Amino acid sequence: MPTERSIANGGALPAFFHRHHIHYGWVVAAVTFLTMLVTAGAVGAPGVLIGPLQKEFGWTTADISSAFAVRLVLFGLLGPFAAAFMNRFGIRPVALVALALIGTGVLGSFAMSEVWQLVALWGVVVGFGTGLTAMVLGATVATRWFSARRGLVVGLLTASTATGQLVFLPLLASLTETFGWRSALSFVLAMLLLAAVAVLVLMRNRPADVGLAPYGATAPVPAPAAVPATFRAMLASPLIALRDAARSRTFWVLFGTFFVCGASTNGLVQTHFVSLCGDFGILPVAAAGMLAIIGIFDFAGTVGSGWLSDRFDSRTLLFWYYGLRGLSLVYLPFTSFSFYELSIFAIFYGLDWVATVPPTVKLVADRFGERANLVFGWVFAGHQLGAAFAAWGAGFSRTAYASYLPAFFLAGVLCLLAALAILVIREPRQPALAPAAS
């Protein structure tokens, strides 16, 4: 059991919270929630930038979507390496570097005038920054700091990502409409600074660093002794995890269904929903308000999904989540985009926006053990490849066919197929990967 002396040796803040009977894991989770909320707001900002950038620079939807697609690809592909960086350098340094990179990309946007600069800043720099955190940060914090309530914590942290992407949009849209898109990005910079201060002051790497056991555990868990000896070995560790995980059918099912998850959420709806509504005469602020409704219901749905994943079979949950999301997306193209019909879509779709994440994280943790954060990084890469595919594909559909609706219908059909695919996963007989350092 942790002692008062060991907790005191961890610093004044952990000791303060311990005296008030608050496990420091909840503090770390709160800082992680804020960090993921703010970075998600930066990820979601392009949803209100497409129209203003077209108007100011004359760029096509396809050009702008291509830049944002690069960001989504990097956002996903860096996930496994972000996990390796967190394993070697700690959560706090990686989070601070990520926030600095995102801030650099946003700040550089104030002076851009060419499409290649949009690609470099929002595609590459912001892509690298967001990729260093992504959902891997939440998965790492949940698995390290919590033995009990892990599904609930994953649900809360996942909800912060999706809610940040959507709830910030009405404010960003209002600032853009009133003062211009650069004012909206100034707000994003201020929030990034706030998150960086919170990470610097409050974030800790592992419970053992402050003399605690993970929440719900009875004894401290020491940091793994076997960490990659060199930087090259650290970079190789995600590739080794991918090689081993690729032998498992479960990995490919989760990778493929998460590809569909990304294609049907932030790649499509987050990026193009405001522009889609504009095609039907709905003002950007009103369309962003619908996204905010999606975000509010997503928060309830994702936290509820985390609670459910602690109690029910994750495969059953995923079957229903993908199936219901698919039905909502198939429904949308057949509406007249009235307030009533959009509200039905926002509520129904919002409850399922990223409810898929907690049971997916749980399946990865159950099947792949101590390498779970590395393997989840690759599964999340599939999510972001799907998002990039949808971000580019929907932009192409709008440019080539003057309509976003085929992309929304296709995303719905893919979700229905994903619901069937998840039934292929069977109960594990043995852990798919041998234990390794995390």
N, C-alpha and C positions, 0 to 999 in steps of 0.2 A: 504494500500500500504506500502511496506517496506520503512523505512526512512534511511537517511544517517547515523544517530546515531546507529540504530539497526544493520545496515550492518557493521559499524565500530566496534561495540561490538563483532561481530563474528570473528574478527581477521584481521591481516594486509593483508593476501593474498586475502580473499574475497573482502575486500575494494579496493585493487589494481585492481582486475579484474573488479569490478563494475565501477571504474573510467574510465576504458577503454571500457565500455559498453559490457562486456562479462559476461553473466550469469554464476555463479559459478557451476551450474549444468553441463555445458559443460566440466569444469575442472574435476569434479568428474567422468563424463562419460569417459574422456580421460584416467584417472588413472585406471578406471575399465577396459577399453579396453586393456591397457598394462598388467594389472594383468591377465586377462583372456587369452590374447595372450600367455604369458609366461607359465602359468599353462597348457594351451593346448599343448604347445610345450613339456612339461614334459609328458603329457598324450600320445602324439603321438610318443615319443621316442621308445617305444617297437617295432614299425614298422620296425626299422632298427637293433634291437637287436637280433631278433630270430636267424638269421644265425650265427652271431659271438658267441652267447651263445652256440649254438649247436656245433660249431667247437671247442670252448675252453673247454667245460665241458662235451660234449657228451649227453646232454639232448635232449629228443625227442620234436617234435613240439607240441604234445599233452600236455606234461609236462609244457612247457613254456606257452602255451596258457591257461592252467588251472590257472597259477599264475596271468596272465593278466586278466583273467575272474573275479577273486576275486576282483581285483582293480576296474573293471567296475561295479560290483555289489555294492561295498561300495560307489563308486562314485555316484551312483544313489540313494541308500537307505538313504544316509545321507542328501540328498537334503532338505527334509521337516524339518529335525532337524537343518540344517544350516540356514533355514529361521527363525526358532524359536530363534536360537542363535543371529542372526542379529537383530531381533525384541527386544531382551532383552539387549544385550551387545553392539550393534552397529556394523556397517559394518567394520570399521577400525580394531578393535581388532580381529574379526573373520578372516578377510583377512590376517592379520599378522601371526596368528596362523597357518592358512592353508599353507602359503608360508614356514613357518618354518618346518612343518611336511613334506612337499614335499622335501625340501632340506635335511632333515634328512634321508629320504628314499633313495634319490639319492646318498648321501654321503656314506651311509652304503653299497651301491652296490659295491664299490671299493674293499671290503674285502670278498664278498660272494664267496662260493665255492660249496654249496649244494642247491638242488631245494627248500627245505623248507625255506632257507634264501631268495630266490627269492620271494617266496610266502609271507613271512613276510614283506619284504621291499617294493616290488613293488605291492604286493597284498593288504596288510593291511595298512602299514604306508602311502605310496603314495595314496592309496585308500581313507583313511581318510582325508588326506590333500586336495586332489582334490575334494572330496565330500563336503567339507566345503565351497567351492566356486561354482563350477559347473555353470550351467546356471542360478541358483537361484540368484546369485550375480547380474547378468545383469538385470534380471527381477525386482529385488528389487530396484536397482538404477533407472531404467526407470520409475517405478510406483511412487517412492517417489519424484524424482527430476524433472519430466516432466509431465505437463498436456497436452501441445501441443507437436507434433513431437514424441510422445511416440513410435509409430510403427517404425519410422525411427531409433530411438535410440536402440530399441530392435534389429532391423536388424543389425546395426553397431556392437553392442556388441556380438551378436550371430556370426556374421562374424568373429570377432576376435578369437572366440573359434575354429571354424572350420579351419580358415586360419592359425592360430598358429599351429594346429596339422599337417597341410600339408606343409606349406611353410618352416618350420624349418627342415623338413625331408631331403631335398637335402643336406643342410649344415651338419646335423648330419650324414648322410650317407657318405659324403665326409670325414669328420673328422674320422669316424669309419674306413673307407677303408685306409686312409693315416696314422693315428696315433693310431687307436684302439678305441674300444667302450668306454673306460674310458675317453679318451679325449673329446669325444662327450658329455658325462655326465658332464664333467667339464664346458663346455660351458653352459649347462642347469643350473648349479649352479650359474654361474655368472649372468645370466639373472634373476634368482629368487631373487638374492640380489638386483639387480637394481629395480625390481618391489617392493620389500619390502621397499626400501628407498622412492620411489614415494608414496606408500600408507601411510607411516608414516608422510610424510611432507604435502601432499596435500589432502588426503581423509577426508571427513566429513560425518556425519551420515545422517542428514536431512537438508533440506533448512532452517527450523526454527532455527537450530543451528547457522546459520550465518545471521539471520535476513532477509531471503529472502522468497518469495513465490516460489513454483515450477515454472519452465519455462512455460510460457503461462497462468499462473493463476494470479489473481489480488490481492490475499491476502495470507499471510503466513498460512500454515497448521500446527497447533501445533501437537506435538507428542501425540499419544493416551495415555490417562490417565490410561486406564485399561490394565496393563501388568501383566503377571503371577506373583503372589506374591512370589512364591518359585521356586527353581530350579526344583523340581519335577513337579510342575504345568507347568513350561515352557516345560519340556520334554513331558508332556501329551498333550500340545496344538496341535502338529501335528497329534497325534492320534485322537483327537476329531474332527479336521478338516477332516481327512480321513473318520471317521465314518459318518459325515454329508454328505460329498461329495459322498460317496459310494451309497447314496440313489438316485443319479442322473444318468440317462442313459448317459448324456453328458460326465460325468466324465469317465465312463468305455469305451466309444468310443475313447475319447482322450487318455486315458491310453493305450488302445490296439493299436491304430494307432501310438502312440509314441514308443511303444515296437517295432513295425515294423521299425520305423524311425531309432532307435538305431541299430537294427539288420542289416540294409541295409547301414549303414554309418560307424561310428567309430569302431563298433565291427567287421565288416567284411573287408571293404576296407582299413580303416586306419591300422588295425592290420596285415592283410594278403596280401595286394596288392603287396608289394615288393617281398614277397616269391612266390606269384603266378607268377609274371613276371619272377622270377628266374627259374621256371619250364620250361619256354619257351626260356631260354637262354639270358634273358635281365639282364644286370648288375644292382646291387642295386642302383647306382647313377642315372642311366637312369630311372629306375622305380620310384625312389623318385622324379625325375624331372617331371614325369607324375603326381604324386600326387601334386606337386607344381602347375602345370597347373590347376588341379582340384581346388586347393585352391584359385588361382587367379580368376577363373571364379565363384567360390563359393562366393567370396567377393562381386562381382557385383550382383550375383543372390540373395544373402541374403539381402543386402542393398536395392535392388530393391523390394524384397518381403516385407520388412518393409514399404517402400513407398506405395506399393500396398495395404497392410493391413490397412492403414489409409483411403483408398478410396473405397475398394471393399469388398464384403462378404467373410469372412475368410473361410467359408465352400467351396465355389467355388474354391478359391485359393488352398486349401488343396487337393481337388479332382484332380486338374491338376498336382500339385506337385508330389503326390504319384503315379499317373498314369504314368507320364513321367519318373520318376525315375525307376519305375518297368520295363518299356520298355527298358531303357538303360542297366539295369542289365541282362535282358533276352537276349539282343543283345550280350553282352560280350562273353559268352561261345561259341558262334557260329563264332567268329572271329578267324583269324590266328595269332593274337597278333603282327601284323605288326605295324610300326610306324604310318602309316596313320589311321588304324582302332583304335588303342589306342588313337590317338589324337581326333578322333570323339567321342569316349567314354568319354575322359577326359573333353571335352568342354560341351557336352550334360549333362553328369552326374554332372559335377562341378557346373553348373548353378542351380542345384537342391539339392546340398549336404545337406544343412540345411535350405533351404528356408522355410521349414515347421514350423520353430520355431516362427517367428513373428506372423503369424495368429493363431498358437496354444496358445501363450501367450495372445493374444487379446481375444480369445474365453474364456480362463480361467478367465481373468479379467472381462469380460462382465458378465459371469455367476456366479462368486463366490465372487465378491466385495472385501471387505477389507481383506479377508482371501486368496486372490489370490496367494500370494507368497507361502503360506503353501500348498495350493492345487496344484499349479504348481510344487512344490517340489515332490509331489507324482506322478504327471503325468511324471515328468522327471525320477523318479525312474523306471517307466515302460520303458522309453527310454533306461536306462542303463541295466535293466534286459535283454532287447532285445539285447543290445550290447554284454553282457556277453554270452548269448546264442549263438550268431553268432561267437564270438571269440573262444569259446570252440568247437562249432559244426564244424566250418571250419577247425580247427586244427585236430579234429577227422576224418573229411573227408579226409584230406591230409594223415594222418597216416594209416587209414584203407583202403582207396581206391586209394591212390597215386595221388589224384587230388583234387584241390579246386573247380573245376567248378560246381559240384552239389550244393554246398553251395551258389554260386553266382546266379544260376538259381532259387533256392528256394527263395532267398531273393527278386528276381524280381517278382515272383508270389505273395509273401506276400504283396508287395507294391501295386500291382493291386487290391488285396482284400481290402487293407486299403483305397484305393481311393473310392471304393464302400461303405465301412462302414461309411465314413465321411458324406455321404448323409443322414444318419439316424438322425443327429443332427438337431433339429428344433429351430426356434426362441424362445427365452425365454419369458415366461409370467411374471414370478416374479424372483427375485434373488434367486439362489438355496440355498444360505446360508445367515443367518442373519448376519449383520455387526458385526465384532469383532475386537479386537485390532490387528494391524499390526505393 
